[in-house]
Amino acid sequence: TDLPWSPVIEEIDKLPILENTEANLQYKISRYISTSELSVTWHKKEKNGNLTYLPKNSSKYKPNTSISQLQPDNTYSCTTSLLITPRLLDDQGSEFICRVKHPSLETPIERSTGPLQVCACPRNQDPIQWSHTDREEAVLILHLHRFYPQSIEIKWTCSCRQLLKSEDESRENIFNSFDVTSKCRVPQEHMMHSDHKIRVTWKHVTMTDPEIREVCVRDSDFPWRPEVTELSNPVLLFGRLVTVQCGISNFFPNDLSVTWFVKERGSQGYVLLERQRGYKITASPQYSDSGYSCTPSVEFTPSSFSSHHGVMFMCKVKHPSLGHPIERITKPLFITSAPVVTDSVKLNPCESEFVLCSVRLEKFFPKNIHLTWTFGENKYIQYTPKKTLLVDDEMETFGVISECKIPWNQLKFPVRVTWEHESKAEPQSTELPGPELPWCPQIEALDTPYLILNTECKIQCRISGYFPKELIVNWFKEEEETRQLVPVTNGINYKIPQPQRQPDNTYSCISSLYFTPTRMDHRLVFICKVRHPSLKEPKEERIGPLKIVELFRRPNIDSLETSMLNGKYKIECKISGYSPERLTVTWIKKGKNECVTKDNKYNIPKIVHERQSDKTFSCTASLSYVPKNEVSEFICRVEHPSLDQPIEKHTGPLQLQQPDTNLQERKTGRYLY
């Protein structure tokens, strides 16, 4: 039946639908009676036309109808609603339909929201990012996500309200909404003041008020705050250029200030380095993808222990991104001067067949130094040496003489001195140049003016400058024809040398060879051969060829003596004190000046030379004959190499005499000269 009171559906104020924001779709139903027979249902119509009933117990969509209220005209009214949390993917373009049934209606009435437009508010999930593309400007990047509709307004300004250039790039995402990336180029000059801020503002239809973000170089997430390493703490080497430096990296803009200070030894505090002489400051920023970097440094040459020993440096780094300067301070830097070996290891022989090894190190600082000597065949023997500290007041450095006594036979093996000093990271050492003993014997043949034939003589060699005293001396003679060396034995003696210690603790001796030369020894060569631990091969000295000389001694000739025995005259000439024995006696008969020779008439015995204790010779020359009636006179002529002219002795005239039977022998002493 037709009733005048049929339900009417009225739309309540429509609000914007925002994604993921709970929305309440409401309708007012009025002018009906019989509340118990009112039926209200909600339906969803997809974009493809499918219609879906939304039950009251739906978890996603929550329909609700209020209790009917009696109105003044005795009709009823109620409010029906659908509580939804829309999503762009699910609900964009869909329709929500409210359908009402009542007995007063022939057909149900309904109201539709029409295609639903779901809006999405821009999301700022990420902080504003900093980047840079070159050395002149930085880039600020803003990302806004999942907003709808696409239209959005973004502005960038600086503290002076100057509009900055920007580029916006929007794109649709998988959620049927939009993302936008806004890039703003910020020149360096807008970043060189720590209180200058960069502001970005964006406005969207879904927003009641614009959103604002501000950034500045002082923000905690500013990416280019200088990273400053600790200052280097180099070892100061006296007289050598040294650099103190630190590394500063990843800063932007290029508005960095580095100030150096120094505190020298004896100073009360730090002073500005620019006011000090002798220091060179360098810093050259370099640009890279990560920003600017530089290595500020101070160069100087430690030249005074009173000023530079214990010096300290401080650098202060300022940058717009820093609230306070960054300070870096070195430790006290101490000068070290590395030991210098002024000479190779010296060796000197000393008492008890020991060798004194010594080394001299100079120009080191500080004075603490540790030295050890090592030597030995199978296992090194460590020896803490005697140490004498030297002080160089002018150079303000130290020196040391280190000495070590070792047995001489240990020099056959490596001998090393090692020192440890803080100027060097590793121990330093030096070794003896070689295993050879440096004190080789020197052989010198002593002058032998001449060798006298048949006279014992002495040949000597002086052997000096050797250490240790172990020495073997052998004498050899060289055969003239074969040139072979024959050990000296038969009839030749040599004296075993007794070594004498010299002031320099080396040894010397004289080796003597005694022999009596004969004529066969003329031009003989003697070799003195020496063996010593310092020699790899025997060392020798050749003496000769020797020249044998004869010692000429003039003969002493007595007056001639005559005698007669048994009717024969006998004339005798005694000769003595001559050398060599090459003496010739000739008898001459005066008047005829003819030499008397041994025959039946004259008897001349062969001369016998007798060696005397003084190495001279003596002999007696005689002539015997039977006198005739004539008077005879004889001359005894003596020739010898020592005489320039022969010596003659005369008998005087010899007359015939009658034999005296009572006198067996009568001597006559008449002489001529």
Buried (B, 14 or more C-beta within 10 A) or exposed (E): EEEEBBBBBEEEEEEEBBBEBEBEBBBBBBBBBEBEEBEBBBBBBEEEEEEEEBEEEBEEBBBBBBEBEEEEEEBBBBBBBBBBBBBBEBBBBBBBBBBBBBBBBEEEBBBEBEEBBBBBBBEBEEEBBBEBEEBEBBBBBBBBBBBBEEEBEBBBBBBEEEEBEBEBEBEEEEBBBBBBBBBBBBBBEBBBEBEBBBBBBBBBEBBEEEBEBEBBBBBEEBBBBBBBEEBBBEBBBBEEEBEBBBBBBBBBBBBBEBBBBBBBBEEEEBEEBEEBEEBEBEBEBEBEEBBBBBBBBBBBBBEBBEBBBBBBBBBBBBBBBBEEBBEBBBEEBBBBBBBEBEEEBBBBBBEEBBBBBBBBBBBBBBEEBEBBBBBBEEEBEEBEBEEEEEEEEEBBBBBBBBBBBBEBBBBEBBBBBBBBBBBBEEEBBBEBEEEBBBBBBBBBBEEBEEBBBBBEBEBBBBBBBBBBBBBEBBBBBBEBEEEEBEEBEEEBEBBEBEBEEBEEBBBBBBBBBBBBBEEEBBEBBBBBBBBBBBBEEEBBBBBBEBEBEBBEBBBEBEBBBBBBEEEEBBBBBBBBBBBBBBBEBBBBBBEEEEEBEEEEEBBBEEBEBEEEEEBBBBBBBBBBBEBEEEEBBBBBBBBBBBBEEEBBBBBBBBEEEEEEEEEEEEEBEEEBE
